[in-house]
Amino acid sequence: MNAIILSIGDELLDGLIADTNAKFLSERLQGLGIRVVGHRAAGDDVAPIASALKDIARVADVCLATGGLGPTLDDRTREGFACAFGLSLARNAAAERIVRAFFRKRPMAVSNLRQADLPRGADPLANPVGTAPGFALKAGRCRFFAMPGVPSEMTRMFEHEVAPRLLRLPGREAIAVRQLHLLPGTGESVVGETIADYMRRGRNPVVGTLVSGGIITVKVVARSKTQRAAALLASDDVADLNQIFRGRIFGADGSTLENEILSILRRRRQTLALAESCTGGLLSKRFTDVPGASDVFVESCVTYANASKARRLGVSKATLERLGAVSEACAREMAEGIRKTARTNWGVGITGVAGPRGGTREKPVGCVHLAVAGPGGVTHRELRLKGDRDTIRIRAAALAGAELWRRLTKD
Amino acid sequence: MNAIILSIGDELLDGLIADTNAKFLSERLQGLGIRVVGHRAAGDDVAPIASALKDIARVADVCLATGGLGPTLDDRTREGFACAFGLSLARNAAAERIVRAFFRKRPMAVSNLRQADLPRGADPLANPVGTAPGFALKAGRCRFFAMPGVPSEMTRMFEHEVAPRLLRLPGREAIAVRQLHLLPGTGESVVGETIADYMRRGRNPVVGTLVSGGIITVKVVARSKTQRAAALLASDDVADLNQIFRGRIFGADGSTLENEILSILRRRRQTLALAESCTGGLLSKRFTDVPGASDVFVESCVTYANASKARRLGVSKATLERLGAVSEACAREMAEGIRKTARTNWGVGITGVAGPRGGTREKPVGCVHLAVAGPGGVTHRELRLKGDRDTIRIRAAALAGAELWRRLTKD
């Protein structure tokens, strides 16, 4: 069963917001065994909406449309449906009850009743958290579900009104999705080459890679007759991939590198502190993105100035003057210094040149020194990273996490 | 001149990531006087890519395609173009030079040369920050530009290779885009109601609001016959909006709150240090996102543990024991403590409950205390923020910046 997501609103085409509704709905549909084959975005005008709807009716079994259902004149989704499928708009009694119910305890501008004018044959969908009812409409072979664009209203309507209807549809696939996350350090191309046979088009499971926050993830999507068969199919690939990437996989599915590290430390009742220079707080932010980090993560010092490296972490004047802040010695002293002063089991030091300025011939932009201090001593890595300031900072943070993870799984 | 943005990648249809590339490109195209009339996303398969490309070639003057240019077998954009327009793929010498240049100093998996196989007639676009060259290709009336999907590579290629080519195209609209950034604290809906007349559909200039990183921006887009006329139209609205939001605007166009703060401090030869708890390094990251922050930003301490608040910042045991870490007194002592120990002119303290757990009746999730210590003393704000952990952390960081900005523009 194929689905297309249609997002309606000038704010998308004007680049005012990113389309997070399409992401949410795509993930949910995949989980329901409905294959998303495309996204589209159209502006708040009848013609583009109608033309997109007609295209979609030809190719999709299901279409989730969001946006353009509000009371104002620039909300044209209802007219778009009417135009696309030659239906008249008529006041829908059930939809009017939904609108009036929302206003039971507040004054209602009469314009709000526009929202109850639905294409003939449409079934209204309740919206308890907003003024606009959605609607379901079958046109040709395609089942359309029109929902509001406001994410909080859309998600609630999807979960309470749309998902239950989709679950009753026959012909959904049994699907199993698994993810393996790889330690950074290997390029996506090398990873892809290693598992080229698994990534062959048309193969089931479908295996693909994606990169986010400096981490490469291998995703396995298996389809079969039954949920159980799909799960088994996926497990076979996951077993193979675990072999192929042995020692380079830090986690699976919903986990993150920082989450895995915190879990290992939590099990060992060990603690962590960070000393960041070029990453400027990004690594701390990644660890504290994890709820409940506080029982392991004690503190970090973002020592941007040399004086701060010396005062907070005890980096020696000699190192700073002779070798400079971007040096192996400085990274090592930062890691040891934060471990000692924070009184933690583990300390990480990162110093480098994030750019765009500040690079020299021997220390170019992208030159980063990492050090990890732990019970087993201090280890160091020198990196030469490519990319802009953001990319260099993200990769440096991911590689610092990887170095710590390696130490934790060895020491 | 009409443009459509085509985003290619299963990760979009699987809901693994939101399409931020389409947002970025839509905004940039608008600024170049090219009207974005649609977005589309297609999976990593030749047929859907080709069919989208053929549709687009019929209706658009310009198409920006992103994704699917990598070295792995699931990168099929090149084949998609070849199939759509009946072109053969051939090794492009210039593209091969681009690929080899990237690997000059590192081992290259041979699969990377796939990336130099372009549809006949395509002109390669350089990619200094990644392995995949892009390409430009004219098919029918439509000029296609294929770029990588990795945002850092795409943005760089767009700015250096694509935008200059678009600027040479005739038939672009004369357009002027201005942005005003508001201090956080007012909701987007309230801002929208305040300027409802300006936001009327069909009006020129088009006025809209967007929220990013906890900051509300009012955007003015004026179109006219000449660049000068468009600029004047936009300026009139900007003048009105400056009146309407007097005292609540911190910057315009490309600036950020952190950038504005660093500029003010730089002019005054003053310095800044931060003490973060619940934001966990996010505020430091936002300041160090600004290149050259190091001449103003000295350091920050992410004091997650109480012991660390006491040891690094001198927060009193009494405060921590009697009032707790989430309290006005603790925020004030954090701000004073970091200012004193970092020996800076300004210090900021943030402590609160980011959630999802850890809330109590008197200190619920979203309860955050901010303090700013400066030459004029210490000021404090208590916040009650709504939303998930990310949202609360982002809003707290934005509001901390706003409080510092207010102090800097008063003291």
Interface residues (C-beta under 8 A of the other chain):
Chain A: S7 D10 E11 L12 L13 D14 G15 L16 I17 A18 D19 T20 A22 K23 F24 L25 S26 E27 R28 L29 Q30 V36 V37 G38 H39 R40 A41 A42 G43 D44 P48 A52 D55 T72 L73 D74 V177 G187 E188 S189 V190 V191 G192 E193 A196 M199 R200 R201 V206 G208 T209 L210 V211 S212 K219 V221 L274 E276 G280 G281 L282 L283 S284 K285 F287 T288 D289 P291 G292 A293 S294 F297 V298 E299 S300 C301 V302 T303 Y304 A305 A307 S308 R311 R312 T341 A342 R343 G355 P356 R357 R384 K386 G387 D388 R389 D390 T391
Chain B: S7 G9 D10 E11 L12 L13 D14 G15 L16 I17 A18 D19 T20 A22 K23 F24 L25 S26 E27 R28 L29 Q30 V36 V37 G38 H39 R40 A41 A42 G43 D44 D45 P48 A52 D55 G70 P71 T72 L73 D74 R76 F102 K105 A109 S111 N112 V129 G130 T131 V150 S152 R156 R201 V206 G208 T209 L210 K219 V221 L274 E276 T279 G280 G281 L282 L283 S284 K285 F287 T288 D289 P291 G292 A293 S294 F297 V298 E299 S300 C301 V302 T303 Y304 A305 A307 S308 R311 R312 T341 A342 A354 G355 P356 R357 R389 D390
